[in-house]
Amino acid sequence: MELVSLTGCGHSFCHTCLKDWFHTCIQDQVGDRDIPSHLKEQPFTAAKLEELSTSGVRVLRFQCPLCQASVEYRPVEVFAFRDFIVGLNTLQSTPI
């Protein structure tokens, strides 16, 4: 499990869950627009976002699922949590 943190507000999430949330944010922004239907479907890849941008659709509003703060930068991995989980798994697999 990869844990990531939003640099603006500091909230942390499972990477997959946060990615799903961001896809929902994009879908909300493009859902009612008059654009090709393939651009409205998940997953939103970098290529799709580029195509949206070149067709005049700007997808810029990402928000924290908890506090609704605007997300300006990519989430960063929380290494300490990952190392903690790895350590727990090692302890559980070591006989006493």
N, C-alpha and C positions, 0 to 999 in steps of 0.2 A: 504494500500500500504506500503510495506516495502522498505525503502531506505537503500542501503548499500554503503560503500565506500571502495575503494581499498587502502590499507595502503601504498603501494609504491609510487603512484603518487597522491593520494588524490581525484581522480575523483569519483563521486557518481552516482549511477544508481538505477533504479527500480530492486529489487531482481530477479523478474521473467525475465526481459529483459537481465540482466547480465547472468543468468543461461542459457538462450537460446543462448547467444553469446558464452559461454564456450562450450556448446554442439556443436556449429558450429566449434569451434577450434578443438575439439576432432575429429569430423567427417572429417575435412580437413586432420588431421594427420593420420587417419586410412583408409581413402577412397581408396587409391590405393594399399594397402598392401594385401598380400595373406593370409588372415585370414578368419575364418568362417563369413558368411554374417550377422548372428545375432549380431555379435560384432560390426558391422558397423552402426547399426540402433539406432536412438534415441528412448527413453531417455537413456543416459549413466548413469546407476546406479553404486553404489559402487561395486556391485558384478561383473558387466561387466568390470569395470576398473581393478578390481582384476584379472579377467580372462585374460584380455589383458596383464596385467603385467606378469602373469605366462606363457603366451604364447610367451613372449619375446618382446612384444610391449610396449615401454615406452611412455607414454603420459605426457609430462612435460611442454609443451610450451603453456601457457595461456598468452594472451596479453590484455591490456586495449583497449577497442574499440575506444577510442579517441586518445590516444597518442602512442599506441603500446608498452608501457612499459611492461616489463615482470612482471607477477603476481606471486609472491613467496608465499604469505600467503592468507588465506581465507579472503573474504571481511567481514567487520564488519558493524553491523547495526548502522545507524545514529539515535540515540534516540532523539536528539533535533528536528529533522525534524518530526519524528513520533509524538512527543508531540505537535508540532506546528499544525499539521494537526488535531489531536484530539481536540485541543483548538478551531480551526476554525469551526469544525463540531459542537462543543458544542455551540459556539456563533450563528451559523446559525439556530440551532434548538431552541434557547431561544427567546421567544417573547419580543419585545421591549416595 
